[in-house]
């Protein structure tokens, strides 16, 4: 929803409350994924951006305890053990 529509629908207090919420919440995995896709598109068009340039939520200050996700982690989240179907 564009900002000008939000200002028309929400009260001033609600609007700035949502702005504060977005600034203080940690980024979700979906936000990280969208930031990666946006960075790839921007760099393909000649930019020199980083993933953190596209994260709008509050990034954690202590990054040494944060596990970095890889492409294989995405596959592991949806993978299951192969179980052959019983033959008749």
For each residue, the residues with C-beta under 8 A, 3 or more apart:
1: 5 6
2: 5 6
3: 6 7
4: 7 8
5: 1 2 8 9
6: 1 2 3 9 10 15 18
7: 3 4 10 15
8: 4 5
9: 5 6
10: 6 7 14 15 18
11: 14 15
12: 15 16
13: 16 17
14: 10 11 17 18
15: 6 7 10 11 12 18 19
16: 12 13 19 20
17: 13 14 20 21
18: 6 10 14 15 21 22
19: 15 16 22 23
20: 16 17 23 24
21: 17 18 24 25
22: 18 19 25 56 57
23: 19 20 57 58
24: 20 21 58
25: 21 22 57 58
26: 57 58 59 60
27: 31 32 35 55 56 57 58 59
28: 31 32 57
29: 32 33 69
30: 33 34
31: 27 28 34 35 55 56 57
32: 27 28 29 35 36 51 55 69
33: 29 30 36 37
34: 30 31 37 38 54
35: 27 31 32 38 39 51 52 53 54 55
36: 32 33 39 40 51
37: 33 34 40 41
38: 34 35 41 42 54
39: 35 36 42 43 49 50 51 53 54
40: 36 37 43 44
41: 37 38 44 45
42: 38 39 45 47 49 54
43: 39 40 46 47 48 49
44: 40 41
45: 41 42
46: 43
47: 42 43
48: 43
49: 39 42 43 53 54
50: 39 53
51: 32 35 36 39 54 55
52: 35 55 59
53: 35 39 49 50
54: 34 35 38 39 42 49 51
55: 27 31 32 35 51 52 59
56: 22 27 31
57: 22 23 25 26 27 28 31
58: 23 24 25 26 27
59: 26 27 52 55
60: 26 63 66
61:
62: 65 66
63: 60 66
64:
65: 62
66: 60 62 63
67:
68:
69: 29 32 73 74
70: 73
71: 74 75
72: 75 76
73: 69 70 76 77
74: 69 71 77 78
75: 71 72 78 79
76: 72 73 79
77: 73 74
78: 74 75
79: 75 76
80:
81:
82:
83:
84:
85:
86:
87:
88:
